[in-house]
Amino acid sequence: MLGEFPLQNGDGSAIDLSLIPVEFLSRIELYRGSAPLQYGGAAPGGTLHLRWARRQSSGMEASLGVGSWGARRLHFTGSYNEPSNPYRLIASAGGHSSDNDFVFLDDRGTVLDQSDDRERRRLNGELTEGWAMGRLQRDLRGGAVSGILWAHQRTGGSPGAAAREPLHTRRHQGDYLAGLHWHQATPVNPNSGLSAWEASASLGLGAQERRFYDPYGEIALFPRSSRDWIHHIYGQARVQWQGPAGIRLNTQARARWARLRPSDAFAPAANPDSSRRELGAGAELSIHRRPGAWQLDGRLTAEFRHFRSSLATADALEMADATSVSHTNLRGGFSIQYGNTWAMNGSVGTAARAPTLLELFGDRAYLRGDINLAPERGVSSDLGISFRKRISANSLVRLETRLFHSTLHDLISYVRTAQYQLVPQNTGRSRLMGAEIEANLTIDGFGLQGAFTYMDSEDHATALDLPLRPRNIMSANAHYEFDVGRTLSIVRLSANLDYMGANFVDPANLIRIPPRFLISSTITFGLLSDAVQLRLSVRDLLDERPFDFVGFPMPGRSFAAAVHWRAF
């Protein structure tokens, strides 16, 4: 969720978070289990909420960077925010291009035979993309109305797998979103015992364009020249009542409509349209109490959703492959906090997710669809404990650990085929369980952060690991910052370690992607009271040249330099 807008394409594909400028954000909230109703409710995998930043002044910033393998990047952000003016504006635009002709080790499809291994350059990996985003807000008495615009385009080659690298395939992707949000609240003194009302409504219009040009059938096994459009409309209305004794009742209704219009110049017959309609309603009862140094919170959520998917347009002679699915989710969560030091929170409940248009109908390239997919259903729970202690004004220690468990029916898993395509399929019954540990230590100018996730997944039918789910993921960061002088004011040194364990790409656990371990380092020089920053970085310092979790080669040692200027 970006503010009040769900960041989900009409086809259900993931959003590239690197396209959201961090200058837009004030904080990021991660809900492992029970998220508030307006931020996703009972989403099976949790909810990521990106909060808008509220600029306290007007200004602008820009950055220019270059890097290995022909990488080039330009980024600009400007904002207008004056205390005497009710209008607030922030806008950002940028572009990025890369040749992506890095060197990698090609085993020529014979993993066990190293005699034919050789180094060569990646082909057909060039990439050009641009994006623009803006948000305009008008403050009201007790509320605000805001609108956002977001556009992104990405064009380039489609390199595919190293063992079968296409040379002429091209892909284009365009994402466009416009949204309007209104929020109004009645101010009330929390100690007066009077009730308060809050209402909000959101409307979003979006479109995605997907082009795939494969004239020689290098990826799709037969020629393709497709251009698919996906249009979607999203609406949400919410009313919240806050009563005495910390009681709060939140009600919400939402609707989403999406249509996929495919076309292929090489297809012998026209492809039918497909559509998805979603209706949902929910209620959430929560309580918040502060007895002394304690803070107690509880939340109970009930949500109903109905989905209808069809493979033909409404004006067709008959509706082909139309399916209707309804499900109800119930979830409860709690939080117990003592002062600003200790906290415990957890949740348990049901979750369900209907297949997306992308999973049902594919993308004509690396992802094949399956119109017979059933929705995911399951029960999940999580429990976490955190400790936070401020040692001094510039020193802080924070520890957090969390356990999670999910039992899922008809989990949608992706399986890689011999043609390096991904096929979604339902598993009968599966289980996910694991633990997360995070530590954060800050002492004056020195900081150390680390996170480790262990996840054990199992397909109950085969007692084997689920595909594309590594057991271990670890990351660590160490940084140090110190002042030098007036001209060269600040120097920042940082090092990052990222580890992803091995995973399997097939249900039989026969094809194994090896683990990867990457070390990256950055040095930043702050000039002119930190108004200008020069950043030099190196990624994959040890030149490991790993593969991603699907099996595609990644760049080895890479260098980058950037100049960043800001004036606020």
PyMOL commands that set and color helices and strands:
alter all, ss='L'
color gray80, all
select helices_A, chain A and resi 17-19+22-24+37-39+68-70+244-246+357-361
alter helices_A, ss='H'
color red, helices_A
select strands_A, chain A and resi 25-31+47-52+59-67+71-81+87-98+103-106+118-121+127-140+143-157+170-185+196-214+224-242+247-261+274-289+294-310+323-338+342-353+376-392+395-416+422-443+446-459+472-483+488-500+503-504+512-513+516-527+532-539+558-567
alter strands_A, ss='S'
color yellow, strands_A
deselect
rebuild
show_as cartoon
